[in-house]
Amino acid sequence: MTRGSNLFEAFNRQLERESRERNKKLAASKEWVQLQEEFKKRSKHVCKPCWELKYCPYGPLVEQFPVLDLTRKEAVDHNEFLKQELKKGSYRGARKRFFEHEVKIFNAKEYPTKIPKSIGEKECKIFGHLCPVFFVNEPFTETAEMRRVSRTIPREVMLRVVRRDDYTCQKCGKHLTETELEFHHKIPWAKGGPTDEHNIQLYCFDCNRSQGSKVPEELSSSPFG
């Protein structure tokens, strides 16, 4: 190990300590709470473009965005794995010293017991990174046409949907009368789904209420508690 390598390792350890200390202070600060509230407000009406496009328009960019934190159980399991591997002598040199240091400073309380569902939904189900679109207040489509963020469905959209779906519930297949029509957002409005024809379908009363604001299974990320 060269002197330069030792200095680099020491610098990384110092950086890690400073980051942990800063995160602890932030978590209890009024500014951090305000930032979280502002983040919720800004991302409230923004859905993932991939939900509509069926592919990621950001490509490799998502790989530069952060991944979700490990849960406490996952972190503890990983730490136990490192202990076992160190005991077996699986690591040598700098790798050994690095993992010994990681085990020594490990604190399970720094990890959340579970990831909130509202955060988990922002994760890319393919790459595992947080979706970039949730970091900006961008209520627009990929074109110059503005996305409708109102829950109100224009009458012309209702008529087109009724004709397209032929007065039939798209979940259970029940034929509906004029008084039984329910207009369901495929991508929930509460999750940023637009009030456009392609995102609206006919449901009966029971099916619409049972679905609620859940994201369709084929679009959702891994389930979170």
N, C-alpha and C positions, 0 to 999 in steps of 0.2 A: 504494500500500500504506500503510495507516494504521499509527500507532505501536502500536495495540492488536493489529493483525494480526501485526506483527513479534514482539510479546511472546508471542502465542499460538503462533506457529510455533516460537519458541525454547523455549517450555515443552514442546511436543510432542517436539522433538529431545532435550531433556534427559530426558524420560520414557522415550523409546525407549532411550537410552543406559543409563539405570538398569535398565530391564527386561532388556536384554541381559546386563549385568553380573550381575544377580541370577540369571538363568537359568544362566549359566556356573557360578556358585558352587553353585547347587542341584544341577546335574547331577553334581557331584563329591562331594556331601555324603552322609554316612551317613543323614541324615534323609530325603533324597529317595529313596534306595534302599529304605529301609523303607516309605516311602509307596507306592512302586510295588508292592512285595510285598503290602502290605495291600490295595491296589486289585485286584490279581490274585485274591487270596483272596475278596474281597467280591463280585466280579463273576463268579466261576467258575460258579455255578449259576443265572445269570440270563440268560434269552434275550430277544431283542427281541420285544415284544408283537405287532409287525406281522407277525412270522413266522407267528403263529397266527391273528391277526385279519384279516390281509390289508389292513389300512389303519393309518395312524398315529394312535394314540389321543391323542397329544400335540399334534397340529396345529401351529400357529405357534410353539409353545414350542421346537421343535427349532431354529428359526432363531436362537435366543438362545444355543445351545450352540456350542462351538468347532468349527472345521473341522480336518482333519488338516493337519500341516505339509506344505509343498512338499518334494519330494525334492530332492536336490542338483542333479540334472540339470534339473529343472523350474525351480529358482531361477536357475541359471546361464543357461538359455535366456531366462527373463524379463528378467534383467539385461542380456543382450545386446540384447534387443528394445528396452529403454529407451535403451541407448546409441545404437542406430540411429535411434530416433525423435528423440532430443535432437540428434543430428548433422543430421537433416533439418529441424530447427526446428519440430517438431510441437507443442511446448508453449510457452506464454507465461506471463509473470508468476509468480505463486505456484506454479502447477503445475510450471513449468520448474525453479524453485529447489528444490522438493520432490523431484522426480525426480533432479536433479543430486546432491542430498544422499544419496538412496537408493543411487545408483550409487557414490558416493564411499565410503560406509561398508559396502558389500556385502562379505560374507565367506562364501564357499561352504562353509567348514568348519562353519558354524553350522547347516547343514541336513543331515538324515540321508541316507545314500546310498540307503536304501529304507525303506519303511514296513513294519514287521513284520506278518505276516498276522493275528496275535492282536489287533493294534490296528485293522487295516483292517476286520476283521469288525464292529467297533463303529460303523462309519460308516453313516449312512442312505444307501441306494442312490438315493434320490430327491433329497433336499436336500443331501447331501454333508456334513452335520454329524454329530458324534458323537451317538449315541442317548442321551437323558437317563437311560434306565433303567439304563445301565451305571455311573452315578454313585452309585447307592444299593444297599444290600444288601436287596433286596426279593424274597424267594422266594414271592411271592403272586400270585394271578391278579388280574384287575380286580374280582372279587367277593370275598366274605368267605371263599370256599373256599381252603384252603391248597394251594399247588402241591406235588406230590410231587417231592422232590429226590433220592429214593433210586433207584438203578439197578434194584433188585429189582422185578420185575413181579408184582403180585398174581395169584393163580391165576384169579380171576373175570375179570380183564382179559384174561389169556391165552385163556380159553375164548371170550370174546366176539370177540376178534380172529380166532381160528381159524375161527369160524363166519362172521364177516363176510367174511373173505378166502377162504373156501372151500378151505382147504388148498392155496392157490396162491401161488407167489412173485410178489410185486407188481412185480418188476423184469423177470424173464425169462419169467414165465408157466408155469414148471415146476410140475407137480402134486407135492405133497409128502406123504410118509408121516409117521406120528407121530414117528419118530426123526429126521426131516430138518427139523423145524420150527425156524426161527430168528426171533427177535423183534427187529425193527429199529426204532430211534428215528428218525423222519423228521428232526426237529431233534435232532441228537446230544445225548446226555445230557451229554457233556463240554462242550457249548456252552450248557447250561442247559435243554435240552429236557425237558419233564415226562414222567414215566412214567404217562401217562394214555392211555386207549383211542384218542383221536383222534390221538395222536402215535406210536402203535405200529402196525406193519404186518408181515405175514409176508414173509420173504425166505428163499431157499435159502442154504446155507452159503457158496457161492462169491460170490453177490451181496452178502451181508452183509459178508464180509471185504473185498471190493473197494471198498465204499462207505466203510468205516471211520468216522471222525468228521467227514467232510466235510459241510458244509451244502449242502442241495439247491441246484442252480444257480439256480433261479428265485427263491431267497430270499437268496442271497449277494450281497455287494457286489462292486465291481470287483475283479478278481484282484490280489493283491499277491505280490511275490516273497519 
